[in-house]
Amino acid sequence: MAVVKRVGSSGQIALGKQYAGRDVLVDETQPGVWVIKVGRFVPESERWLHEPNTRATIGRAIDWAEENPPFETNLDELEARLKE
């Protein structure tokens, strides 16, 4: 569905209340032609978490943590082992 909107004096376009608070990607495919997509976007500082090798490493770590529940450490025993 095509809708005509007017860009306000502040340079903004209202998309409607149903999109309030949502992230959108505005892609200018050529001058004056925009494609707007609603979605979830990853901040640059977190993109490394989504790289294939990193995701695999995190997946293995989660699997290990699920199979090895935490337990209470005897600090005296740990100290003795560290002194060896």
C-alpha positions in Angstrom: 0.0 0.0 0.0 1.5 3.3 -1.0 0.9 6.4 1.1 1.9 10.0 0.5 3.5 11.6 3.5 5.0 15.2 3.8 8.4 15.7 5.3 7.9 18.3 8.1 10.0 21.4 8.6 12.2 19.5 11.1 12.9 16.8 8.4 10.8 14.2 10.0 8.1 11.8 8.6 5.5 10.3 10.8 5.0 6.6 10.1 2.1 6.0 12.6 1.7 5.1 16.2 2.0 1.4 15.4 5.7 2.0 14.8 6.3 4.1 17.9 9.5 3.1 19.6 10.5 0.6 16.9 13.8 0.6 15.1 13.7 1.1 11.3 16.3 0.9 8.6 16.1 3.7 6.1 18.0 2.7 2.9 18.5 5.4 0.2 18.8 3.2 -2.9 19.2 6.2 -5.1 18.8 10.0 -4.5 15.2 10.5 -3.3 14.3 6.8 -3.2 14.1 5.3 0.2 13.2 1.8 1.4 12.1 1.7 5.1 12.2 -1.6 6.9 11.2 -2.3 10.5 13.5 -4.7 12.4 15.9 -5.3 15.1 19.4 -4.0 14.5 22.7 -4.9 16.1 24.9 -2.1 17.5 28.4 -2.0 16.0 29.9 -2.7 19.4 28.0 -6.0 19.6 28.5 -7.2 16.0 31.5 -9.4 16.9 29.1 -11.6 18.9 27.3 -12.5 15.7 30.3 -13.6 13.7 30.2 -17.3 12.9 33.3 -18.3 14.9 32.3 -16.3 17.9 28.7 -17.7 17.9 30.1 -21.2 17.7 32.4 -20.5 20.7 29.6 -19.0 22.7 27.4 -22.0 21.8 30.0 -24.4 23.0 30.5 -22.4 26.2 26.7 -22.5 26.9 26.6 -26.2 26.2 29.4 -26.8 28.7 27.8 -24.6 31.3 24.5 -26.5 31.0 26.3 -29.8 31.5 28.6 -28.6 34.3 26.5 -26.8 37.0 28.3 -24.6 39.4 29.3 -26.0 42.8 30.7 -24.6 46.0 34.5 -24.3 46.1 36.4 -25.3 49.2 38.9 -22.4 49.3 41.3 -24.1 51.6 41.6 -27.0 49.2 42.0 -24.6 46.2 44.7 -22.7 48.0 46.6 -26.0 48.7 46.3 -27.0 45.1 47.6 -23.6 43.9 50.6 -23.8 46.2 51.7 -27.2 44.7 
